Amino acid sequence: MKLTCIIFTLFLGVMAAAQAKATPFWGAKAPVPYETPTQNLKHGEFTWAPQLAPEGPILVVVSLDEQRAYTYRNGLEIGATTISSGKKGHETPTGVFHTFLKDKDHHSSLYHNAAMPYTQKITHDGVALHAGGIPGYPESHGCVHLPSEFARLLFGVAPKGMTVVIANKRTAPANVDHPPLLVPVTAAGTASDTQRLAAFENYRWEPEKMQEGPVSIIISGYDKRVIVLRNGVEIGRAAVTLTDPEAPLGTHAFVMTKEKDDADTQSWIGLGITGHMDDSNRAPDPDATKRIHLPDVFLHDLTPILAAGSTLMITDEPVLESTTAVHMSVLSSSADDTATASKM
């Protein structure tokens, strides 16, 4: 019996060594100086300076046009890297995602058990951030390939539920003090404590469906709806009104970095995203949120559950099941991706 155990232990050791040897190492083994301009990074190179923002929510922005990814913590860039995204026929989806699975030693179940070290999955059909080849052009089957060492470093600091924005183009995040649409006010412009619905308001709030996890808010200018998900499960939705409803809002992502302070102000970082519908040649409008008006009672219920890491996405895309036709992921997280497909 003892001899059998020894043989089995040796077998496991040999298998582990063989697997380690079979896993390639992609890219640079150490970061280049942080001051290196991103456009000057060679294939497989990256920067990394987490000491610039030791704590706070992390946001990863993937720019498909640039074949670059940028990591922000608490609104400050702490790293940038070259990437390889999906090749033709296997394009990487654009949108706003949350990581829902982390696996240091993941292997593909679709592509011949291929090694996918430091996997952070963002969709249920297998798209993930992970270490992989960086040839200088899109070559993956939809995933975002990162240099091995960058993937390891990001894996070590990123929480499950991290926000990942994938877009055709990138704009640098800007600090935002409390997006105007999340400030409940009356018609006179004063703070509102209204808790009853007006007769014309369409509204649903069911927080008991999911009582913990990251909060994601989607606002569609096309559908004039706001949908709230917690850990991927829809817990509320309401009709919204728009000032100048015919004018496009653009596509914007916001991540909360700090909850209310003594001045009753929240801190967020905002990112304009181009490349959806007709906005590819239009600059993002930083004041777009001022045109969006949510029901006071909805804000009264929503505000208490907002916390650092909460995500807000504004889009001109349709999101309701009765109108959705354009292929775009507006949010994805750990629950069934059909979580938003219930009628109002």
Secondary structure, 3 states (H helix, E strand, C coil): CHHHHHHHHHHHHHHHHHHHHHCCCCCCCCCCCCCCCHHHCCCCCEEECHHHCCCCCEEEEEECCCCEEEEEECCEEEEEEECECECCCCCCCCEEEECCEEEEEEECCCCCCCEEEEEEECCCCCCEEEECCCCCCCCECCCEEECHHHHHHHHHHCCCCCEEEEECCCCCCEEEECCHHHCCECCCCCECCCCCCCCCCCEEECHHHCCCCCEEEEEECCCCEEEEEECCEEEEEEECEECCCCCCCCEEEEEEEECCCCCCCCEEEEEEECCCCCCCCCCCCCCHHHHEECCHHHHHHHHHHCCCCCEEEEECCCCCCCCCCCCCEEEECCCCCCCCCCCC
